[in-house]
Amino acid sequence: MRSISLSTWIALAIGATIAGALGWAWARHRKRVAAFLAEVMGELKKCAWPWEPQEKGARRYRELIDSTVVVAISSVLLAAVVTLADFLLVRVVGFVTRLHL
């Protein structure tokens, strides 16, 4: 028969402690959690979603796709600008510090 290592026992103890704490918290705050989730569902129903429910296929998500493309392109451009600025500043600071040696 194979023995269980100490680290396995510690992991099991930690897991049991966490499961017990979560169970205790759920039992104690069940009504508050249920009320919170009901409020979340109510608020999500009020949201304006970026698609038309009567459209079908990819047309339904046209605004969502367009917004995602704009964000992706903007992120790449911003990364390029920051990279270029970093490259130039490293060169300028390196040049200036070499002059004062």
N, CA, C and O atoms as CSV, one atom per row, in Angstrom:
chain,resi,resn,atom,element,x,y,z
A,1,MET,N,N,0.841,-1.180,0.000
A,1,MET,CA,C,0.000,0.000,0.000
A,1,MET,C,C,0.889,1.248,0.000
A,1,MET,O,O,1.872,1.323,0.738
A,2,ARG,N,N,0.540,2.189,-0.810
A,2,ARG,CA,C,1.332,3.411,-0.963
A,2,ARG,C,C,0.909,4.442,0.069
A,2,ARG,O,O,-0.285,4.624,0.303
A,3,SER,N,N,1.863,5.117,0.686
A,3,SER,CA,C,1.515,6.134,1.689
A,3,SER,C,C,1.319,7.486,1.014
A,3,SER,O,O,1.875,7.762,-0.049
A,4,ILE,N,N,0.532,8.299,1.647
A,4,ILE,CA,C,0.249,9.638,1.122
A,4,ILE,C,C,1.259,10.609,1.716
A,4,ILE,O,O,1.516,10.585,2.919
A,5,SER,N,N,1.828,11.458,0.877
A,5,SER,CA,C,2.863,12.383,1.337
A,5,SER,C,C,2.261,13.496,2.200
A,5,SER,O,O,1.055,13.743,2.185
A,6,LEU,N,N,3.130,14.143,2.936
A,6,LEU,CA,C,2.711,15.230,3.822
A,6,LEU,C,C,2.102,16.382,3.026
A,6,LEU,O,O,1.115,16.978,3.457
A,7,SER,N,N,2.678,16.696,1.879
A,7,SER,CA,C,2.156,17.801,1.073
A,7,SER,C,C,0.742,17.500,0.582
A,7,SER,O,O,-0.074,18.414,0.460
A,8,THR,N,N,0.443,16.238,0.301
A,8,THR,CA,C,-0.910,15.863,-0.104
A,8,THR,C,C,-1.887,16.060,1.042
A,8,THR,O,O,-2.993,16.562,0.844
A,9,TRP,N,N,-1.472,15.661,2.256
A,9,TRP,CA,C,-2.338,15.864,3.431
A,9,TRP,C,C,-2.580,17.353,3.680
A,9,TRP,O,O,-3.691,17.758,4.021
A,10,ILE,N,N,-1.540,18.160,3.509
A,10,ILE,CA,C,-1.690,19.603,3.710
A,10,ILE,C,C,-2.644,20.180,2.668
A,10,ILE,O,O,-3.509,20.991,3.000
A,11,ALA,N,N,-2.494,19.767,1.415
A,11,ALA,CA,C,-3.389,20.250,0.358
A,11,ALA,C,C,-4.820,19.838,0.636
A,11,ALA,O,O,-5.739,20.634,0.443
A,12,LEU,N,N,-5.029,18.600,1.090
A,12,LEU,CA,C,-6.381,18.150,1.435
A,12,LEU,C,C,-6.953,18.946,2.597
A,12,LEU,O,O,-8.136,19.288,2.590
A,13,ALA,N,N,-6.129,19.244,3.593
A,13,ALA,CA,C,-6.595,20.024,4.746
A,13,ALA,C,C,-6.976,21.438,4.328
A,13,ALA,O,O,-7.999,21.969,4.759
A,14,ILE,N,N,-6.151,22.035,3.492
A,14,ILE,CA,C,-6.452,23.393,3.016
A,14,ILE,C,C,-7.728,23.380,2.187
A,14,ILE,O,O,-8.581,24.251,2.349
A,15,GLY,N,N,-7.865,22.395,1.297
A,15,GLY,CA,C,-9.076,22.297,0.485
A,15,GLY,C,C,-10.320,22.096,1.336
A,15,GLY,O,O,-11.353,22.713,1.079
A,16,ALA,N,N,-10.230,21.239,2.347
A,16,ALA,CA,C,-11.375,21.010,3.230
A,16,ALA,C,C,-11.717,22.267,4.009
A,16,ALA,O,O,-12.893,22.568,4.212
A,17,THR,N,N,-10.713,23.002,4.447
A,17,THR,CA,C,-10.948,24.249,5.181
A,17,THR,C,C,-11.637,25.276,4.296
A,17,THR,O,O,-12.588,25.930,4.725
A,18,ILE,N,N,-11.164,25.419,3.070
A,18,ILE,CA,C,-11.780,26.375,2.143
A,18,ILE,C,C,-13.214,25.954,1.827
A,18,ILE,O,O,-14.117,26.790,1.818
A,19,ALA,N,N,-13.425,24.666,1.569
A,19,ALA,CA,C,-14.781,24.182,1.280
A,19,ALA,C,C,-15.702,24.409,2.477
A,19,ALA,O,O,-16.856,24.804,2.311
A,20,GLY,N,N,-15.201,24.162,3.663
A,20,GLY,CA,C,-16.005,24.404,4.865
A,20,GLY,C,C,-16.341,25.873,5.041
A,20,GLY,O,O,-17.471,26.216,5.391
A,21,ALA,N,N,-15.365,26.747,4.800
A,21,ALA,CA,C,-15.610,28.188,4.934
A,21,ALA,C,C,-16.631,28.664,3.913
A,21,ALA,O,O,-17.518,29.453,4.237
A,22,LEU,N,N,-16.505,28.183,2.676
A,22,LEU,CA,C,-17.477,28.569,1.650
A,22,LEU,C,C,-18.872,28.048,1.983
A,22,LEU,O,O,-19.866,28.749,1.791
A,23,GLY,N,N,-18.938,26.820,2.482
A,23,GLY,CA,C,-20.227,26.261,2.876
A,23,GLY,C,C,-20.860,27.031,4.013
A,23,GLY,O,O,-22.063,27.291,4.007
A,24,TRP,N,N,-20.046,27.397,4.990
A,24,TRP,CA,C,-20.549,28.186,6.122
A,24,TRP,C,C,-21.034,29.554,5.645
A,24,TRP,O,O,-22.101,30.012,6.055
A,25,ALA,N,N,-20.255,30.209,4.780
A,25,ALA,CA,C,-20.640,31.531,4.272
A,25,ALA,C,C,-21.918,31.434,3.453
A,25,ALA,O,O,-22.792,32.294,3.564
A,26,TRP,N,N,-22.037,30.386,2.624
A,26,TRP,CA,C,-23.244,30.208,1.825
A,26,TRP,C,C,-24.455,30.001,2.724
A,26,TRP,O,O,-25.507,30.599,2.494
A,27,ALA,N,N,-24.320,29.170,3.735
A,27,ALA,CA,C,-25.442,28.907,4.643
A,27,ALA,C,C,-25.845,30.170,5.396
A,27,ALA,O,O,-27.027,30.401,5.649
A,28,ARG,N,N,-24.861,30.980,5.749
A,28,ARG,CA,C,-25.143,32.182,6.535
A,28,ARG,C,C,-25.696,33.325,5.684
A,28,ARG,O,O,-26.529,34.100,6.154
A,29,HIS,N,N,-25.244,33.432,4.444
A,29,HIS,CA,C,-25.598,34.585,3.611
A,29,HIS,C,C,-26.395,34.195,2.373
A,29,HIS,O,O,-26.401,34.943,1.395
A,30,ARG,N,N,-27.057,33.065,2.383
A,30,ARG,CA,C,-27.785,32.566,1.214
A,30,ARG,C,C,-28.815,33.568,0.715
A,30,ARG,O,O,-28.915,33.801,-0.490
A,31,LYS,N,N,-29.575,34.159,1.613
A,31,LYS,CA,C,-30.625,35.100,1.204
A,31,LYS,C,C,-30.028,36.350,0.565
A,31,LYS,O,O,-30.564,36.865,-0.416
A,32,ARG,N,N,-28.922,36.834,1.119
A,32,ARG,CA,C,-28.291,38.033,0.567
A,32,ARG,C,C,-27.708,37.756,-0.816
A,32,ARG,O,O,-27.813,38.585,-1.720
A,33,VAL,N,N,-27.093,36.585,-0.972
A,33,VAL,CA,C,-26.526,36.225,-2.274
A,33,VAL,C,C,-27.641,36.069,-3.303
A,33,VAL,O,O,-27.512,36.535,-4.435
A,34,ALA,N,N,-28.740,35.412,-2.913
A,34,ALA,CA,C,-29.865,35.233,-3.836
A,34,ALA,C,C,-30.473,36.580,-4.218
A,34,ALA,O,O,-30.830,36.793,-5.377
A,35,ALA,N,N,-30.594,37.490,-3.250
A,35,ALA,CA,C,-31.127,38.824,-3.542
A,35,ALA,C,C,-30.199,39.583,-4.486
A,35,ALA,O,O,-30.655,40.257,-5.409
A,36,PHE,N,N,-28.889,39.466,-4.246
A,36,PHE,CA,C,-27.919,40.133,-5.110
A,36,PHE,C,C,-28.017,39.619,-6.544
A,36,PHE,O,O,-28.036,40.406,-7.490
A,37,LEU,N,N,-28.080,38.290,-6.701
A,37,LEU,CA,C,-28.176,37.720,-8.040
A,37,LEU,C,C,-29.475,38.117,-8.734
A,37,LEU,O,O,-29.486,38.341,-9.945
A,38,ALA,N,N,-30.579,38.206,-7.972
A,38,ALA,CA,C,-31.845,38.652,-8.560
A,38,ALA,C,C,-31.741,40.100,-9.030
A,38,ALA,O,O,-32.266,40.446,-10.088
A,39,GLU,N,N,-31.070,40.948,-8.252
A,39,GLU,CA,C,-30.870,42.344,-8.654
A,39,GLU,C,C,-29.990,42.435,-9.896
A,39,GLU,O,O,-30.246,43.247,-10.785
A,40,VAL,N,N,-28.962,41.607,-9.955
A,40,VAL,CA,C,-28.078,41.602,-11.126
A,40,VAL,C,C,-28.874,41.237,-12.373
A,40,VAL,O,O,-28.741,41.888,-13.409
A,41,MET,N,N,-29.697,40.204,-12.278
A,41,MET,CA,C,-30.510,39.794,-13.431
A,41,MET,C,C,-31.467,40.915,-13.847
A,41,MET,O,O,-31.667,41.152,-15.038
A,42,GLY,N,N,-32.053,41.597,-12.874
A,42,GLY,CA,C,-32.944,42.717,-13.187
A,42,GLY,C,C,-32.228,43.844,-13.907
A,42,GLY,O,O,-32.758,44.419,-14.858
A,43,GLU,N,N,-31.016,44.161,-13.448
A,43,GLU,CA,C,-30.247,45.231,-14.087
A,43,GLU,C,C,-29.789,44.833,-15.487
A,43,GLU,O,O,-29.761,45.671,-16.389
A,44,LEU,N,N,-29.430,43.558,-15.679
A,44,LEU,CA,C,-28.995,43.115,-17.001
A,44,LEU,C,C,-30.127,43.184,-18.018
A,44,LEU,O,O,-29.881,43.385,-19.207
A,45,LYS,N,N,-31.352,43.021,-17.565
A,45,LYS,CA,C,-32.494,43.134,-18.478
A,45,LYS,C,C,-32.695,44.569,-18.957
A,45,LYS,O,O,-33.275,44.794,-20.019
A,46,LYS,N,N,-32.219,45.539,-18.181
A,46,LYS,CA,C,-32.353,46.953,-18.550
A,46,LYS,C,C,-31.256,47.405,-19.512
A,46,LYS,O,O,-31.373,48.471,-20.118
A,47,CYS,N,N,-30.207,46.623,-19.661
A,47,CYS,CA,C,-29.051,47.017,-20.469
A,47,CYS,C,C,-29.408,47.083,-21.952
A,47,CYS,O,O,-30.273,46.359,-22.445
A,48,ALA,N,N,-28.710,47.974,-22.635
A,48,ALA,CA,C,-28.824,48.039,-24.100
A,48,ALA,C,C,-27.687,47.210,-24.668
A,48,ALA,O,O,-26.524,47.605,-24.590
A,49,TRP,N,N,-28.023,46.060,-25.240
A,49,TRP,CA,C,-27.016,45.159,-25.773
A,49,TRP,C,C,-26.643,45.575,-27.190
A,49,TRP,O,O,-27.497,46.082,-27.918
A,50,PRO,N,N,-25.388,45.375,-27.605
A,50,PRO,CA,C,-24.933,45.864,-28.922
A,50,PRO,C,C,-25.328,44.963,-30.082
A,50,PRO,O,O,-24.498,44.679,-30.946
A,51,TRP,N,N,-26.558,44.514,-30.118
A,51,TRP,CA,C,-27.042,43.759,-31.264
A,51,TRP,C,C,-28.549,43.875,-31.361
A,51,TRP,O,O,-29.233,44.166,-30.380
A,52,GLU,N,N,-29.040,43.649,-32.533
A,52,GLU,CA,C,-30.472,43.696,-32.784
A,52,GLU,C,C,-31.059,42.303,-32.631
A,52,GLU,O,O,-30.622,41.386,-33.327
A,53,PRO,N,N,-32.029,42.110,-31.750
A,53,PRO,CA,C,-32.557,40.759,-31.524
A,53,PRO,C,C,-33.271,40.160,-32.738
A,53,PRO,O,O,-33.319,38.937,-32.876
A,54,GLN,N,N,-33.830,41.004,-33.628
A,54,GLN,CA,C,-34.565,40.460,-34.775
A,54,GLN,C,C,-33.650,40.045,-35.925
A,54,GLN,O,O,-34.083,39.315,-36.816
A,55,GLU,N,N,-32.401,40.493,-35.924
A,55,GLU,CA,C,-31.446,40.110,-36.968
A,55,GLU,C,C,-30.957,38.685,-36.740
A,55,GLU,O,O,-31.008,38.160,-35.628
A,56,LYS,N,N,-30.482,38.072,-37.822
A,56,LYS,CA,C,-29.974,36.702,-37.749
A,56,LYS,C,C,-28.530,36.655,-38.229
A,56,LYS,O,O,-28.100,37.517,-38.995
A,57,GLY,N,N,-27.786,35.658,-37.783
A,57,GLY,CA,C,-26.423,35.425,-38.240
A,57,GLY,C,C,-25.461,36.507,-37.801
A,57,GLY,O,O,-25.632,37.115,-36.745
A,58,ALA,N,N,-24.431,36.747,-38.633
A,58,ALA,CA,C,-23.389,37.721,-38.304
A,58,ALA,C,C,-23.927,39.150,-38.316
A,58,ALA,O,O,-23.376,40.015,-37.635
A,59,ARG,N,N,-24.994,39.417,-39.077
A,59,ARG,CA,C,-25.575,40.768,-39.112
A,59,ARG,C,C,-26.042,41.197,-37.726
A,59,ARG,O,O,-26.019,42.381,-37.390
A,60,ARG,N,N,-26.464,40.224,-36.929
A,60,ARG,CA,C,-26.965,40.520,-35.587
A,60,ARG,C,C,-25.878,41.167,-34.734
A,60,ARG,O,O,-26.167,42.017,-33.892
A,61,TYR,N,N,-24.638,40.766,-34.952
A,61,TYR,CA,C,-23.532,41.225,-34.113
A,61,TYR,C,C,-22.653,42.259,-34.820
A,61,TYR,O,O,-21.494,42.440,-34.444
A,62,ARG,N,N,-23.192,42.942,-35.846
A,62,ARG,CA,C,-22.399,43.886,-36.634
A,62,ARG,C,C,-21.778,44.982,-35.762
A,62,ARG,O,O,-20.584,45.255,-35.883
A,63,GLU,N,N,-22.559,45.607,-34.895
A,63,GLU,CA,C,-22.031,46.681,-34.046
A,63,GLU,C,C,-20.982,46.140,-33.086
A,63,GLU,O,O,-19.962,46.785,-32.844
A,64,LEU,N,N,-21.231,44.964,-32.546
A,64,LEU,CA,C,-20.277,44.342,-31.631
A,64,LEU,C,C,-18.962,44.038,-32.338
A,64,LEU,O,O,-17.889,44.290,-31.789
A,65,ILE,N,N,-19.037,43.499,-33.552
A,65,ILE,CA,C,-17.840,43.176,-34.328
A,65,ILE,C,C,-17.079,44.451,-34.686
A,65,ILE,O,O,-15.855,44.499,-34.567
A,66,ASP,N,N,-17.804,45.486,-35.127
A,66,ASP,CA,C,-17.157,46.745,-35.484
A,66,ASP,C,C,-16.449,47.365,-34.285
A,66,ASP,O,O,-15.318,47.837,-34.406
A,67,SER,N,N,-17.103,47.365,-33.140
A,67,SER,CA,C,-16.496,47.926,-31.927
A,67,SER,C,C,-15.257,47.139,-31.523
A,67,SER,O,O,-14.255,47.724,-31.110
A,68,THR,N,N,-15.321,45.821,-31.638
A,68,THR,CA,C,-14.179,44.981,-31.278
A,68,THR,C,C,-12.998,45.249,-32.194
A,68,THR,O,O,-11.858,45.301,-31.733
A,69,VAL,N,N,-13.254,45.421,-33.484
A,69,VAL,CA,C,-12.184,45.710,-34.443
A,69,VAL,C,C,-11.548,47.062,-34.130
A,69,VAL,O,O,-10.325,47.196,-34.168
A,70,VAL,N,N,-12.367,48.060,-33.821
A,70,VAL,CA,C,-11.840,49.386,-33.489
A,70,VAL,C,C,-10.944,49.309,-32.253
A,70,VAL,O,O,-9.867,49.905,-32.234
A,71,VAL,N,N,-11.372,48.593,-31.235
A,71,VAL,CA,C,-10.576,48.463,-30.006
A,71,VAL,C,C,-9.269,47.726,-30.288
A,71,VAL,O,O,-8.219,48.120,-29.782
A,72,ALA,N,N,-9.320,46.670,-31.083
A,72,ALA,CA,C,-8.109,45.907,-31.400
A,72,ALA,C,C,-7.106,46.765,-32.166
A,72,ALA,O,O,-5.917,46.769,-31.847
A,73,ILE,N,N,-7.583,47.488,-33.172
A,73,ILE,CA,C,-6.686,48.344,-33.962
A,73,ILE,C,C,-6.114,49.461,-33.100
A,73,ILE,O,O,-4.925,49.764,-33.192
A,74,SER,N,N,-6.949,50.077,-32.260
A,74,SER,CA,C,-6.474,51.141,-31.378
A,74,SER,C,C,-5.411,50.614,-30.417
A,74,SER,O,O,-4.427,51.303,-30.147
A,75,SER,N,N,-5.598,49.410,-29.904
A,75,SER,CA,C,-4.627,48.822,-28.981
A,75,SER,C,C,-3.288,48.593,-29.665
A,75,SER,O,O,-2.237,48.873,-29.088
A,76,VAL,N,N,-3.322,48.085,-30.890
A,76,VAL,CA,C,-2.078,47.852,-31.633
A,76,VAL,C,C,-1.375,49.176,-31.921
A,76,VAL,O,O,-0.157,49.273,-31.771
A,77,LEU,N,N,-2.120,50.185,-32.329
A,77,LEU,CA,C,-1.512,51.491,-32.608
A,77,LEU,C,C,-0.915,52.113,-31.353
A,77,LEU,O,O,0.183,52.667,-31.399
A,78,LEU,N,N,-1.620,52.030,-30.248
A,78,LEU,CA,C,-1.103,52.573,-28.992
A,78,LEU,C,C,0.158,51.828,-28.573
A,78,LEU,O,O,1.113,52.450,-28.108
A,79,ALA,N,N,0.178,50.521,-28.728
A,79,ALA,CA,C,1.368,49.738,-28.388
A,79,ALA,C,C,2.544,50.152,-29.270
A,79,ALA,O,O,3.678,50.228,-28.797
A,80,ALA,N,N,2.280,50.418,-30.548
A,80,ALA,CA,C,3.351,50.843,-31.454
A,80,ALA,C,C,3.900,52.204,-31.050
A,80,ALA,O,O,5.113,52.413,-31.076
A,81,VAL,N,N,3.027,53.129,-30.676
A,81,VAL,CA,C,3.468,54.467,-30.264
A,81,VAL,C,C,4.298,54.391,-28.982
A,81,VAL,O,O,5.345,55.029,-28.879
A,82,VAL,N,N,3.831,53.614,-28.013
A,82,VAL,CA,C,4.565,53.481,-26.756
A,82,VAL,C,C,5.914,52.812,-26.992
A,82,VAL,O,O,6.915,53.217,-26.401
A,83,THR,N,N,5.954,51.801,-27.840
A,83,THR,CA,C,7.214,51.113,-28.155
A,83,THR,C,C,8.191,52.061,-28.840
A,83,THR,O,O,9.375,52.083,-28.505
A,84,LEU,N,N,7.702,52.835,-29.787
A,84,LEU,CA,C,8.555,53.801,-30.478
A,84,LEU,C,C,9.084,54.857,-29.509
A,84,LEU,O,O,10.267,55.197,-29.544
A,85,ALA,N,N,8.213,55.373,-28.647
A,85,ALA,CA,C,8.640,56.381,-27.673
A,85,ALA,C,C,9.688,55.793,-26.726
A,85,ALA,O,O,10.669,56.462,-26.404
A,86,ASP,N,N,9.492,54.562,-26.282
A,86,ASP,CA,C,10.455,53.910,-25.400
A,86,ASP,C,C,11.794,53.733,-26.108
A,86,ASP,O,O,12.846,54.008,-25.530
A,87,PHE,N,N,11.755,53.280,-27.344
A,87,PHE,CA,C,12.979,53.086,-28.121
A,87,PHE,C,C,13.744,54.407,-28.258
A,87,PHE,O,O,14.955,54.455,-28.043
A,88,LEU,N,N,13.028,55.472,-28.617
A,88,LEU,CA,C,13.685,56.768,-28.797
A,88,LEU,C,C,14.237,57.316,-27.483
A,88,LEU,O,O,15.341,57.860,-27.450
A,89,LEU,N,N,13.469,57.174,-26.399
A,89,LEU,CA,C,13.957,57.677,-25.122
A,89,LEU,C,C,15.178,56.910,-24.626
A,89,LEU,O,O,16.080,57.507,-24.039
A,90,VAL,N,N,15.223,55.609,-24.851
A,90,VAL,CA,C,16.399,54.828,-24.466
A,90,VAL,C,C,17.616,55.315,-25.254
A,90,VAL,O,O,18.702,55.456,-24.692
A,91,ARG,N,N,17.438,55.570,-26.542
A,91,ARG,CA,C,18.560,56.047,-27.369
A,91,ARG,C,C,19.016,57.435,-26.923
A,91,ARG,O,O,20.216,57.686,-26.813
A,92,VAL,N,N,18.064,58.343,-26.663
A,92,VAL,CA,C,18.417,59.710,-26.268
A,92,VAL,C,C,19.111,59.704,-24.912
A,92,VAL,O,O,20.145,60.352,-24.750
A,93,VAL,N,N,18.567,58.992,-23.944
A,93,VAL,CA,C,19.185,58.952,-22.614
A,93,VAL,C,C,20.556,58.288,-22.686
A,93,VAL,O,O,21.497,58.730,-22.029
A,94,GLY,N,N,20.669,57.233,-23.479
A,94,GLY,CA,C,21.975,56.596,-23.655
A,94,GLY,C,C,22.987,57.535,-24.273
A,94,GLY,O,O,24.144,57.547,-23.854
A,95,PHE,N,N,22.590,58.318,-25.251
A,95,PHE,CA,C,23.484,59.278,-25.904
A,95,PHE,C,C,23.909,60.370,-24.922
A,95,PHE,O,O,25.085,60.726,-24.850
A,96,VAL,N,N,22.937,60.902,-24.164
A,96,VAL,CA,C,23.240,61.989,-23.212
A,96,VAL,C,C,24.152,61.500,-22.081
A,96,VAL,O,O,25.076,62.207,-21.679
A,97,THR,N,N,23.897,60.309,-21.576
A,97,THR,CA,C,24.719,59.833,-20.469
A,97,THR,C,C,26.140,59.481,-20.933
A,97,THR,O,O,27.073,59.554,-20.133
A,98,ARG,N,N,26.325,59.106,-22.189
A,98,ARG,CA,C,27.664,58.831,-22.701
A,98,ARG,C,C,28.463,60.120,-22.871
A,98,ARG,O,O,29.692,60.091,-22.798
A,99,LEU,N,N,27.797,61.242,-23.096
A,99,LEU,CA,C,28.501,62.514,-23.260
A,99,LEU,C,C,29.116,62.974,-21.964
A,99,LEU,O,O,30.149,63.643,-21.981
A,100,HIS,N,N,28.507,62.634,-20.827
A,100,HIS,CA,C,28.977,63.133,-19.538
A,100,HIS,C,C,29.928,62.188,-18.841
A,100,HIS,O,O,30.222,62.405,-17.665
A,101,LEU,N,N,30.415,61.176,-19.476
A,101,LEU,CA,C,31.386,60.266,-18.847
A,101,LEU,C,C,32.733,60.877,-18.957
A,101,LEU,O,O,33.715,60.293,-18.497
